[in-house]
């Protein structure tokens, strides 16, 4: 996917994947495992871990100490704040446990792996926690420290534990203001949104 000269890996970063796009930068103590896919022009900050089977789109920023596990797919232009963490198993046990039921469950990933999707342009705040099988809609904004237990609609601003919708945001990131009925206006870039039309 990339020529070695198009990719920057810090001398103390580890990139085992052959599927990293040009222009991507992987910083110190980050680890991108073999079989992970990372798009072009991404910034993978210090102490990020991207597991085999994770997929990252183009122009994604992943800040320090983020864990992206197998089954997590992050779309283009997403921002993942420091310390954000994803989960991919609703009832985890150590696969090394000497219990036949556990060994059987982990012998086939379709029995335990739950996939998570973060759509284009979304923002995940610092320290947020994304439970397994959650879909985060395009341009949604997740507040710092939020715990996502269910899907988040496009353009929604969510906060809390568990996270609840507290507003709507524009593609530019500004909070939308109501102007009439279901019509919202961005005070920063003047884009209008109609909730009834889905954006």
Helices and strands as residue ranges (DSSP letters): G 4-6, E 8-9, E 14-15, E 25-26, E 31-32, E 37-38, E 43-44, E 49-50, E 55-56, E 61-62, E 67-68, E 72-74, E 79-80, E 85-86, H 100-106, G 109-111, E 116-118, E 123-124, E 129-130, E 135-136, E 141-142, E 147-148, E 156-159, E 164-168, E 176-180, E 183-186, E 192-194, G 195-197
